[in-house]
Amino acid sequence: MLEGFSFLSITDVPSKEVKEGITAKILKEGTAEDPSVFMELTFAPGAAFGRDEHSELEILHVLEGEFSDGDAVHGPGTVIIGHPGSVHFPASSSGCRVLAFHPQG
């Protein structure tokens, strides 16, 4: 193993339901030294998160499927940056997988 690196396989990370039809795999937990959080979100077809207002920066990367933010539908490869004060309505009519990064936790 390379010094200063840690590794994990996403297949070894358990899923937690965060809303009905939406699961999260926490890939990196925040710590006092580094509050950033990195996770994979999976939306079942028809799943909706509801209103999501951001007090901190959020960066999303759509991996598979179609992710809706309440205004537009975004496909694989799209990066969505939610700045502090932004509001969206995460959902997916067909299902999707999204990587989410919260630099401030």
N, C-alpha and C positions, 0 to 999 in steps of 0.2 A: 504494500500500500504506500502511496506517495505521502510523504510527510506533509502535514498541514491540510490534508484532504480527508473528507469522509464520504462514504458511498452508501447508497441503498438502492434496492430495486422496488419500483412502484408496485410490483406484484406482491411484495411482502408487507405493504402498508395496509392496515385495515381501513375499511370505509366506515364513516359515521354519517347518519342521516342528519342533515341540517334543516331541511324543510321537507314536506311530503314530496317524494319523487326526486329529491336533490341530495346527493351524497358528496362527501368531501374526504379526500385522503390528504392528511397533513404530512407534507414532505419535509418541511422545516418549521419547527416551533420557534417562537420568539424567546429570547433570553434577555437578561439585564444588559449584557454586553452587546447583543445584536437583536433588537426587537422584531426584525423582519420575519414575515411568515410567508411560506410558499406552499401552495396546495393545488391538487387537481380536483375540479368540480365536475360531477357527472349529472346531467339533467335527463331524466326519463322523458319520453315523448309527452308533451302537454304540461310538464312541470313549470311552475312559476314561483319566483322568490317573493314577489311583491315589491313595494317601494323600498329602495336601497339608497339611502343618502350617505355620502362620504364626508367624514371629517378629516380623513387622511387620504393620501394618494393610493389608488388601486390600479394595477396593470393586469389586463386579461389578454390571453392569447388563445384563440379558438383553434383547437386541435382537430376536432371532427364534428360533423353535423352543422346545424344552424343555430346560432345564438341570437336571441332578440334582446335589445336593450329597452324596448318600449317605444322606440322611434323607427328603428331599422333592423333588418335581419343581416347578420354577419356570418360568413362562411369560414372554412378552414384557412388558416394563415393570417387572419385579421388580428391586429393588436388594438385593443381598446384601452385608453388611458382615462380614468376617472379622477379628475382633480378635486381637491378639497372643496366642498360645497356643492359638488355635482350630485344629481339624482338620476337614477335609472330604474327600470323594472325588469330585471333579468328573468328570462323565460326561454323555452324552446318548444316549438310545436312538434318537431320531429325527433328531438333528443340531441344531445351534444356533449362533448368533453372540452373543458376549458382549463388552462393553467391560470392560477390567480397568484399575484405577487403583491404583498402589502409591505412596502419598505419600512414603515413606522410601526408595523405590528397590527 
